Amino acid sequence: MTSTTTCPFTVSLGAATRDAFGQALRDVGRDDPRVVVVDGDVGNSTRTEWFTQAFPDRAFNVGIAESNMVGVAAGLAASGRVPVVASFAAFLLCNAYDQIRMSIAFPGLNVKVVGTHAGISIGEDGPSQMAIEDLALAGALPGFVVAVPADEAHARAATRAMVAHDGPVYLRFGRPKAPRIHAPDTPFEFGRAYQLRHGHDLTIVACGLMTAEALIAYDALATIGIHARVIDMPTIKPIDAAALERASRETGRILVAEEHLSHGGLGSAVAMAVGATHPCRLGFVNLGDRFAESGTPDALLEKYGLTATTITAAARALVA
């Protein structure tokens, strides 16, 4: 785990995690000629266009045909390349799930699946393009690593770790700018938790955009005498079970916050890990069992309770 701080959290917006991914992918491409990109005609949104501009002979745009895109990536991996297949998370995981399952997961090919514009924070594009079940789908695939970086620093580091990892990976990135949480040189490892705040009354475990909300909630809770441990858990699979066991033993309560449906995401992974090691009281802040709607990102996050205010209230209820 990383070292923690007691300084109040100040929201300072950095780059969107999709932007950090695009920059890191271009940089990794300079170092590793095996890396290629397969895109579904949305490179200007996924930011793979920056790789394409630098290495046009290593980039393949197959058009709006996600299933074919996955098949092309699988063929490239079988030929010794390291393909990064990228599109909106909903298009990839929902439209091309069978191909990901049978062409990547089943043979265990070294394909990197990147879903951008995930969660309801995509905003006005509406529910048809909001990936709210992608972590459940990706996590169900044998052999897949599944991760959700919280900010630009971890997005860059996770992109490098993804390419270095031998095996299939799903990385989830968001559309809006993300608050800075980690130092630019913060180490990143799949399967590792990052403790951001000390606390003994409960532990808040979060990923993605909800990590910043957890830090805001920490400050609010501290003003009323509730001392929370805050853990950024970027890797959903394999999860850091040891960190969760420590949190359960030392704080007795765990609250999980994520921008995902209630089933199959970080909350489910935490519950399974805690139940197998050291059961404790659990609470959850998530989208529930429902689709969202079209609206501004801030309005949607507020309406569906994915905010520091909701985390604070849920924490107070958990320790009551």
N, C-alpha and C positions, 0 to 999 in steps of 0.2 A: 504494500500500500504506500501511497505517497504521504508526505508530511502534511499536517493540517495547519490551519490558521484560525485565529479568533477575530481577525479584522472583519468589520461589516462588509457585506458584499455590495459592491457598486456595479450597477449594470452599465457595461461598456460594450456596445455592439461591435463585433468583428465581422468577418466575412461569413456569408452563408456556407454551411458545410459542403454544399455542392460546388461552390466556387473553390474552396480549399482543396477538394478532391480533384477538380480539373487542373489546378496548378501543380499539385503533387504528382498527378499522373503524367503530365508533360515532363516533369523533372525526372521521374523514374524512367520514362522512356529514353532519356538521354543515356542513362546508366545501363539499361538492360535492353538490348536489341531484340530479345525474344518477345517483348510486350507488344501486343497489337490491340486495337480497339474495334469492336463491332457495335454499331449504333443503329437505332431505328428511326432515323431522320429527325432526331430531336437533340442533336449535338450542341445546338446553341442554347439549349435549356439544361442539359446534363453537364455541360461544360467540357465534353470530350472534344469539342471543336478546337480547343487549344492544343491538344495532342495531334489532331488531324492537321492543323496548320504547320506544326513542327515536323511531323512524319507522315506526309500524305500517302506514301507507299505502304504504310503499316496501319491504315485506317480503312474500315469497310462500312459503308452505309448501305444497309440492305432494304431501306425503306420502312414503311409502316407495316411490318410483318414480323412481329415479335417471335413467333414460333420458329420461323425460318432463321431469324437472328441467332437464336439459341443453338440451332442445329449447326450453323456456320461456325459459331464459337467452339462447339464441341469438336468439330472436325479440325479446327486449328490447334486445339489442345492436343488432340491425338497425333498431330504432326509435329509436336514439340514446341509450339508457341505457347505464350502465356496470354490468353485472350481475356480482355476486360469487356464484358457485354453490359451495356448501360442503356437505361431508358427510365421513364417514370416508373416508380415502384409498382403502381397498380397495373400498368401495362405488362410489365415483366412477370410479376408473381401471379397475377390473376389470368392474363391472357395466355401465357406460355408455360403454365405450371407442369403440364404433362411432359413437355419437352425438357424442362429443367430436371424433372424427376428421372426420366428415362435416358436422356442423353448426357446428363452431367452427373447427377447423384448416383445412379445405378452403376455406371462404370467407374465412378470416382475420379472423373477427369479434373484437371487443374484449371478450371474456369472460374473467373472472378465475376460475380453477378453484382451489379451496382444499381440500386433503385433510388432515384432522386424524387423530390416533390412528394415525400411521404407524409402521412398524417393529415389531420384536418387543417394544419397551418398552411397548406397550399392555398386555402382561401377561396377566392371567387370562382375557381374552376369547378367546384362542386363535387358531390359524392362520387360521381363516375370516375373521377381521377384521384380520389383520396385513398391511398393505401392505408387501411386501418386494420388489416388482417395479415399483413405481409410477414410479420415476425412469427406468427403462428405457422404460416405456410412454410417459410424457410426453415424454421426450427424443427419441423417435422421431417425434413429430408435427412436421411442418414449420411453422416460424414461431413455435413456442412457446418462451417463456423458462421455465426450470426452476430453482427455487431452494429451498434448505433452510437457513433461519436457525438459528444455533446457540443463541441465547438470547433473552430477552425484548426487549432493546434492539434487536437486529437484526430480530426478528419485527415489532415495531412499525414500524421504518423500512422493512422490506420490504413491509409492507402498504400504506404510503403510496406507495412506489415502484411497486407493482403497479397501483394505481389510476391513477397518473400516466402509466404506460407505455401507449402506443398499440399494442395488439395482445394476443393471448392469452398468459396467464401461468399457470403451475402453481406454487403455493406449497405446501410440505410442512411440516406442524406436528406436534408430538408431544403425548402425553398427560401425561407426568410433569413435575414441576417441573424446570427446567433450571438448571444452574450459571451464575452471572453471569460473562460474559467481556468484553463490550464496555461501554464507558462509555455512559451514557444518551444522550449527544449524538453518538455515533460516526456519521459519515456512512455511508450505504449506497448502493451503486450496483450494478445488475445487471452481471455480467461482470467484477467487480472482486474480487481476492484481498486478504486482510487478514493481513499477516505479524504474528504475535504474539510470536515469539521469534527471536533470531539463532542461527545455527549454521552450521558448515562441513562437518560429517561426513556429514550426510544431511538431507533435508527430509521432514517429516511433513505431509501434506496431509489435512485432515479436514473433515467437515461435520456439522451437526446435533449430537446428543449426543456424538458421537465427538470433537468439538473439545476439550471439557473433558478427556476421557480422554487426548488427545494432549498437553495441557499438563501433566497429572500425569506422563505418561511422560517428558516433557522433563526434569522435575526428577529423576526416577529415573535417567535416562541420564546426566545431568550428574554425579551422584555417582560414576560409574564412568568418567568422562573422555570420554564421547561427547557432542558438542555438536550438537544438532539444531536446524534451522530449523523453526518450526511455522507453518503457514499455514492459516487458516480459509478455506475455499473454498465460500461459500454458494451461488454460482451454478454449477450444473452445465452449463447451456447458456444463453447462450454462456460458455464457460469462459475464464478469464484465461490465455491461452496465453503471453503475454509473461512473466508471473510464473513460470510453470512452466519456460519456457526458461532464465530466470535461475537458478532453483533447480537445474536440471539442470547448467548450466555451472559453477555455483559450489560445489555440494555433491556432484555426481556420483551421488547415489542419492536416490530418492524412494519413500517409503512412504505408501500411501493407506489411510485408515481411514474406514469408512462403515457405517451400519446398513441394509444392503441386500444383495441377492444379489450374487454375484461378477460377474455379467454385466450390462452396460447402465447401470450407475450412475456414481458419481464415478470409480471406478477405471478403467472403460473410457474415460471422457472424458479423464482424465489421460494414460492410455497413448497414446491417439490423438494428443493434442496434443504430447506429448513426442516421440513417434515422428516427427512431422512437422517438428519444429524441432531438437531436440538430444537424441537417444536416450541413455538412461542405464540403470543397474540399477534395477529396480522391485520393490517388494514390496506385498502387499495384506493388509489385515485387514478381513474382511467376514463375512457369514453363510455364504458358500460356495454350494453348489448344493443347498440343502435347505430344507424348511420347519422352523419351530420348533414349539413346543408350548405348552400353557397352563402358566402359572406366574407367580410374582411377577416384576416387571420386573428387579429386581436379580439374581435367580436365573437368569433367562433370559439376561441379558447376560453373566453369568459363565459359564454352561454353553456358550454359543456363541462365546465368546472375544471379545466386544466390550467389552474393558476396557483400562485402562492397562497392566496386567500383560502382556497379549497384545501390545500395541503395543511395549512395551519389549523383549520377547523377539524380536519380528519385526525391530525396529531393530538389535538386537545381531547378529542373523543376517545382516542386509543389509550391515553394515559389516565383518563378519568377513573 
